[in-house]
Amino acid sequence: MLICISSLIKTEIDSKEISLLPVPLYFKLINTQMLQFSGNSLILTDIPKVDWFVLDQLLDHLHYYEKEFELKVQYEKNSLNTTEIDKVISGLCKKHFPQLDLNSIKRNQNAIEQGYILFSEDSKMYLKADSLQGIYYGIQTMIQLLNSTNSKNLLRQVAIIDYPRLKIRGVSDDISRGQVATVENLKKFIKTLSHFKINHYYLVYMQDMFKFEKYPDIGKGRGAYSKAEIKDLFDYAKKHFVELIPIFQTIGHWENILHDENYWDYGEFPGSNSLNLANEQIYVLLDNMIEELSEVFKSEYFHIGADESWDVGKGASKAYVDKIGISQAYLKHYKKVHEIVKKHGYTKIIIYHDILYKHKEVLVGLPEDMIIMYWKYNTKDKHPIVDKIKDFKLPLVVSPSIIDYSRIFPSFLRSEKNITNLIKYGYKNGAIGEITSSWGDYNNKEIRENRIYGFIYSAQIGWDPVREMNFLIFWKSVLFHFFGIEDSRLLKVIKILRTVEADNRLHTKQTLYYNHFFSHPYNKKSKIHRKNLKTSKFDAVIKDMDEIITLCKELELNVLRNEENLQVFAFIAKHIKFYCKKRINSKKLVDYNPKKQRISLTLQIIEEIKNLVRDLTSLLEEYEDIWMRTAKKDGFEEIRSKYLWLIEFYNEKIEEINNDKEWINPNIPSETIYLDSKKKHQVDTVFFKKTFNIQEEIKSAYVQVIGWNFAKLSLNNKHLGHVITRQSLNYVVLKNNIQIFDFKDYVRKGENVILIETTQFAGGVGSVNIYGEIKLKSDHIIQIYTDKSWLGTREVNGQWKKVKSFGSPPKVTGGLCYPNFEGNRHSLQSDMMTSFNALIGRIPKKFYFLLKIVMKLFNRYDILE
């Protein structure tokens, strides 16, 4: 396939640096004199007219910068002398790349499928490739050459021979944990990333983010994609030479679906992470779902997930797994899923590595065409597990991360090392590709648009893992191509944001940022807590964030495209600025007592808090605007509620100060209780009860329940409902970890017994935290909450014993504010609320003493907020 742009005019000399991403494998600037389009310029090509869509971006670019200019395209099958052009290419190669074996390149499969040759000769520019995809990539390089000139419409005289060293260069985009990208936003990502020669785009996870006709309740209210939306997106991606591929979990990460009582039989237990391998009906379910996906995802590739299936064998399938062994159970399942996926037309099936690599029987027995995706997000330069997989001669792709999860801004410092080291190691060990991931843990609070830079970085490393990266040149190039201008202020914005993590300017781990941001600003009153609120040099951070806001405002007037991403940078700066001001204010008020302060100081404090409320309200409005521009509205309310709680905390503090009240503990008094901790690694059921008396009529009665990890609540032998509380990164579980029950109709005068039955399926300790309020006709409120006065037993008719306690919030759970029962708003929970119990269930028994020491230190030094 060939394109020739004819009748170009040699014009002025330009010494401006040429910026290309990915950097071509072989590049030579032939002449500093540039080529200008003339009125006689014409595109001659032997590409069939049906495929001329590959030229659209080039023609659009030229028209944008030359409104009156129209470059015509002419089909020429015979007049283009390809034999003569091949001779010219051979001559150019010998002249400019004397060490290069052109014949060897012509035999390289990646060069055949995706490579291109771009060169100028006299008054012409030639683009030659063996595939339409190669032509498309050559055109993207041509557009970057045009962008590298001041006028954006001149070509440099170059010789380029280019192809990828890795066949697959992809990204995986988490759209399942709350923030669901709109189809238009996904198209923007696909178009942008295809410009940088990314060719795979994975949607994570599709098992509950697709509107299945046979299972209409799955994904309901989540923003799940319809068949029409995916078909539209798939067709769009195809025209940009991007494979749109689902990551559809087939064993683990099913808790969003298995949380629904209608699907409990498919799982190990209610709310399980994993499917029940002993239930043959799961294969009917998977078959039906994959069949529907295959109607719109028409790629050769299908990703079956299969990572982190931690619950296998812990519940309904225990007898089955014990009988045949865990390795054989996994292998049989993987083979069945492989067979189902193949049946629906997929020929290239991908599976995560982290479970299967631990079982030699699985590695030996896997279908030979199963592609293993090795994911790892550390910065190490060696990966022994890759070596192990390589020994079994299974196809391999590696998967680093842009490391954007659970933080306000991506960790470029870590991700650059992770992406570079892992892709290079994979390439040296025969990997066929790389797929760089982004994740949206804990409701996906992060700004989607910030993912693009790490994805583009991975495009460069995936194209040429051999090249040593110059980070400064990369960032100059990516900012130049993304925003359309070369301006040192863009680089300054990135440099300042990078220092926040690199220099630990916020005095916290990046992954704890949101926990601190949303924690109650006045949740403790102790000298240790005051000491823990580290605010050193926050004034300098605030000053730097103000500078970013100013720079972004200025740059909005200059950039040629993607100005909305400047608004995102400014928003991040405002967010960090608020974080600093919040921590400074919290530290100032730890031991504040309005009764002992001058009125002038009190008024000053009130005004400071009011300013925080105004800033936070503005921040929420801007965040909502950014969200709605890029994502569906579904999922936003969960995050919005966190901001509203924080605003409420500040308003409550103003009211306390106005009423001359000293510090009031904002945490509920309920303790997290348990019976004992003898059965941490097995299914364990515990009953807890409390008796209380009511002597008058009641107006309302509510109770909030947190029950690890499956709890059934009853009052006076009447079942009220259940709650599933467990550690998870997934949306439905996080949304429902705390439940509120209205039990007014079940309370009676005299003695009442509240009973809760907890079953710990996933390990850990069967513990509960209950807080309730009964409002009497006299408006007196009776509190009911778990403490050491409760009783527990493992047999409902057995001997009841005194319970043990981990203490009240923020111990173990982190802060838990008083719920708003009338508004059906449960306590604001920290992302870390379930972490302690999850750790108990996962770590070996011999290390329990270390966990106890850690928790004692956390309590002693008042660390949890």
Secondary structure, 3 states (H helix, E strand, C coil): CEEEEEEEEEEEECCCCCCCCCCCCEEEEEEEEEEEEEEEEEEEECCCHHHHHHHHHHHHHHHHHCCCCCCEEEECCCCCCHHHHHHHHHHHHHHHCCCCCHHHHHHCHHHHHHCEEEEEECCEEEEECCCHHHHHHHHHHHHHHHHCCCCCCEEEEEEEEECCCCCEEEEEEECCCCCCECHHHHHHHHHHHHHCCCCEEEEECCCCCECCCCCCCCCCCCCCECHHHHHHHHHHHHHCCCEEEEECCCCCCCHHHHCCHHHHHHECCCCCCCECCCCCHHHHHHHHHHHHHHCCCCCCEEECCCCCCCCCCCCCCHHHHHHHCHHHHHHHHHHHHHHHHHHCCCCEEEEECCCHHHCHHHHHHCCCCCEEEEECCCCCCCCHHHHHHHHCCCCEEEECECCCCCCCCCCHHHHHHHHHHHHHHHHHCCCCEEEEECCCHHHHCCCHHHHHHHHHHHHHHHHCCCCCCCHHHHHHHHHHHHHCCCCHHHHHHHHHHHHHHHCCCCCCCHHHHHHHHHCCCCCCCCHHHHHHCCCCCHHHHHHHHHHHHHHHHHHCCCCCCCHHHHHHHHHHHHHHHHHHHHHHHHHHCCCCCHHHCCHHHHHHHHHHHHHHHHHHHHHHHHHHHHHHHHECCCCHHHHHHHHHHHHHHHHHHHHHHHCCCCCCCCECCCCCEECCCCCCCCCEEEEEEEEEEECCCEEEEEEEEEEEEEEEEEECCEEEEEEEECCCCCHHHHHHCCEEEECHHHCCCEEEEEEEEEEECCCCCCCEEEEEEEEECCCCEEEEECCCCCEEECCCCCCCEECEECCCCCCCCCCCECCECCCCECCCCCCCCCHHHHHHHHCCHHHHHHHHHHHHHHHHCCCCC
